[in-house]
Amino acid sequence: MNRLRNYLLTGIIVAAPLTITVYLTASMINWVDNRVKPWIPPRWNPESYLPFPLPGIGVVIAVIVLILLGFFTANIFGRTIIAIGEAILNRMPLIRNVYAALKQIFETALSERSRTFRTAGLVEYPRRGLWAIVFIATDATGEISHRLPHEDDAISVFLPTTPNPTSGFLLFVPRKDVLVLDMSVEDAAKLVISAGLITPVWPARARAKAVLSANERPGYGAMEVPVRGRLIDEPEEAPPIDPAAPVEPAEPR
């Protein structure tokens, strides 16, 4: 009975992630197809010549249109058209605020030069002694940087909530109070979503570097840093001694 139970749990572990991934992917493709296909002329729609539906054609058309749109706006004529359109939107009281905020968010998130949300860290929140995972955003600038104490080099971090990492808190903390982690933002997000059940693997090289940097701090030379697991160059521990095993007599010197 226990073996059948183990087989059932193993099957669920294998099938559930795959099924959910396929379902979400198919739902996204169908959502895009249902909104793009009505705009495709029948003579350009491959389904008009095929006896069966072709899923994903809307996604392909949408990607091609976005590439052409980016190519069109990259030249002087396209930038002029965009500038005229933005000038019209800037005259609309409510729409201009929404458009400006969304444009700034997408430009910051999708820019290749942007380094926002590429590093995860730990901060003491909501009180001293309790640590929370944060995603490091950018340096504090503008009025916020001016209002904060000048001796504190502040940065902005996003503190996600569990199990929904898209909601959270924006915090401005001193740079010295943030412990930068070796794990990627993706691994940190998995840790937050799983409520601590999925712990990312800590490579042995990163562990050795962390132990070395901790031992090099002033006043920490003799302190042992607990590290889970065994480093690559660390010798294996000797097997425990069985008290019931016979003791061999020592050789005379």
C-alpha positions in Angstrom: 0.0 0.0 0.0 2.8 2.4 0.8 4.4 1.6 -2.5 1.2 2.5 -4.4 1.0 5.7 -2.4 4.6 6.6 -3.3 3.8 5.9 -7.0 0.8 8.2 -6.8 2.7 11.1 -5.2 5.5 10.7 -7.8 3.0 10.8 -10.6 1.4 13.9 -9.2 4.8 15.6 -8.9 5.6 14.8 -12.5 2.2 15.5 -14.1 1.0 18.6 -12.1 3.8 21.1 -13.2 3.7 19.9 -16.8 -0.1 20.0 -17.0 -0.3 23.5 -15.4 2.5 24.8 -17.7 0.8 23.4 -20.8 -2.6 24.8 -19.7 -1.2 28.3 -19.0 0.7 28.3 -22.3 -2.3 27.2 -24.3 -4.6 29.8 -22.6 -2.1 32.6 -23.4 -1.9 31.5 -27.0 -5.7 31.2 -27.4 -6.1 34.7 -25.7 -3.8 36.3 -28.2 -5.3 34.4 -31.2 -8.8 35.5 -30.3 -7.8 39.1 -30.3 -5.4 39.1 -33.3 -7.1 36.8 -35.8 -10.2 39.0 -36.3 -7.8 41.7 -37.6 -6.1 39.5 -40.1 -7.5 39.7 -43.7 -8.9 36.4 -45.0 -6.4 36.2 -47.9 -3.5 36.6 -45.4 -4.9 34.1 -42.9 -3.4 30.6 -43.4 -6.5 29.1 -41.8 -8.5 30.2 -44.9 -6.5 27.7 -47.0 -6.1 24.9 -44.5 -8.8 22.5 -43.5 -7.9 22.7 -39.8 -7.3 25.5 -37.3 -3.7 26.7 -36.8 -3.1 27.6 -33.1 -0.5 30.2 -32.5 -0.9 32.1 -35.8 -2.1 35.1 -33.9 1.0 35.1 -31.7 3.3 35.0 -34.8 1.4 37.9 -36.4 1.5 39.9 -33.2 5.3 39.4 -32.9 5.8 40.4 -36.5 3.7 43.5 -36.0 5.6 44.5 -32.9 8.9 44.1 -34.7 7.7 46.2 -37.6 6.4 48.8 -35.2 9.8 49.0 -33.5 11.5 49.3 -36.8 9.1 52.1 -37.9 9.6 54.1 -34.8 13.4 53.8 -34.9 13.7 56.3 -37.8 13.2 60.0 -37.8 9.7 59.8 -39.4 8.5 57.3 -36.9 9.8 59.3 -33.9 8.1 62.4 -35.3 4.8 60.6 -35.5 5.3 59.3 -31.9 6.2 62.8 -30.7 3.0 64.3 -32.2 0.9 61.5 -30.7 2.5 62.1 -27.2 1.9 65.8 -27.6 -1.8 65.1 -28.1 -1.9 62.7 -25.1 -0.2 65.3 -22.9 -3.2 67.6 -23.4 -5.6 65.0 -21.9 -5.7 65.5 -18.1 -6.2 61.9 -16.9 -4.8 59.9 -19.8 -1.5 61.7 -19.8 -0.7 60.7 -16.3 -1.5 57.0 -16.9 0.4 57.0 -20.2 3.5 58.7 -18.8 3.6 56.3 -15.8 3.2 53.2 -17.9 5.8 54.4 -20.5 8.3 55.1 -17.8 7.7 51.7 -16.2 8.1 49.8 -19.4 11.2 51.8 -20.5 12.8 51.1 -17.2 11.9 47.4 -17.1 12.7 46.5 -20.7 15.8 48.7 -21.2 18.9 46.7 -21.9 20.9 49.2 -19.9 18.7 48.9 -16.9 20.0 47.0 -13.9 16.9 47.1 -11.8 15.6 43.9 -10.2 18.6 41.9 -11.2 19.9 41.4 -7.6 18.2 39.9 -4.6 19.0 40.7 -1.0 17.9 40.6 2.6 16.8 43.4 4.9 15.6 43.4 8.5 11.9 43.8 8.2 9.5 44.4 9.9 11.8 44.7 13.0 15.4 44.0 14.0 16.1 40.3 14.0 13.6 39.4 11.3 14.9 39.1 7.7 12.9 39.4 4.5 13.9 38.9 0.9 13.9 42.0 -1.3 14.6 42.8 -4.9 17.1 45.7 -5.3 15.7 48.4 -7.7 17.8 51.6 -8.1 19.7 54.2 -6.1 17.5 56.7 -4.3 17.6 60.0 -6.3 15.7 63.3 -6.4 13.9 64.7 -3.4 14.0 61.4 -1.5 17.7 61.2 -1.7 17.9 64.9 -0.5 15.5 64.4 2.4 17.2 61.3 3.8 20.2 61.7 6.1 23.3 62.4 4.0 25.4 59.9 5.8 23.1 57.1 4.6 23.6 56.0 0.9 20.0 54.9 0.4 18.7 52.5 -2.3 15.2 51.5 -3.2 14.1 47.9 -2.8 10.9 46.0 -3.4 9.8 43.7 -0.7 7.4 41.0 -2.2 4.7 39.3 -0.3 4.0 35.5 -0.1 2.6 33.8 -2.2 2.0 36.7 -4.6 5.3 38.4 -5.4 3.6 41.0 -7.6 2.3 42.8 -4.5 4.6 44.2 -1.8 6.2 47.3 -0.4 8.6 49.9 -1.7 11.3 50.6 0.9 14.2 53.1 0.9 16.9 51.6 3.1 20.6 52.4 3.6 22.9 50.5 1.3 24.9 49.1 4.3 21.7 47.5 5.7 21.1 45.3 2.6 22.7 41.9 2.5 23.2 41.0 -1.2 22.6 37.4 -2.0 24.3 35.2 -4.6 21.0 33.7 -5.7 19.3 35.1 -8.8 16.1 37.1 -8.7 14.3 34.1 -10.3 15.4 31.8 -7.4 14.5 34.4 -4.9 11.0 34.7 -6.4 10.6 30.9 -6.3 11.5 31.0 -2.6 8.9 33.7 -1.9 6.2 32.0 -4.0 6.7 28.6 -2.3 6.7 30.2 1.2 10.2 28.8 1.8 9.6 25.3 0.6 11.8 25.6 -2.5 15.4 26.5 -1.4 17.7 27.4 -4.2 21.0 25.5 -4.5 24.0 27.3 -3.2 27.0 26.5 -5.3 30.1 25.3 -3.5 32.2 28.0 -5.0 29.9 30.7 -3.7 29.8 29.1 -0.3 33.6 29.0 -0.1 33.7 32.7 -1.1 31.1 33.6 1.6 33.1 31.7 4.3 36.3 33.4 3.2 34.8 36.9 3.2 33.2 36.3 6.6 36.5 35.1 8.2 38.4 38.1 6.8 36.2 40.6 8.7 37.8 42.4 11.6 37.1 40.4 14.8 35.7 37.4 13.0 39.0 35.6 12.4 38.3 32.7 14.8 34.6 32.5 14.3 33.2 29.5 12.5 30.6 30.2 9.8 28.0 27.4 9.7 27.6 26.2 6.1 25.2 23.5 5.1 26.6 20.7 3.0 30.3 20.0 2.2 32.6 22.2 0.1 34.4 20.7 -2.9 37.8 20.7 -1.4 36.7 19.8 2.1 37.7 16.3 3.2 35.0 13.9 4.1 34.2 13.4 7.7 35.5 10.2 9.4 32.9 7.6 10.1 31.6 7.4 13.6 33.2 5.0 16.0 31.1 2.0 16.9 31.5 1.4 20.7 30.7 -2.3 20.2 33.5 -2.9 17.7 36.6 -4.7 19.1 39.5 -2.4 19.8 42.8 -3.5 18.2 45.8 -3.3 20.6 48.2 -0.5 19.9 51.6 -1.5 18.4 54.5 -1.3 20.8 56.8 1.6 20.1 
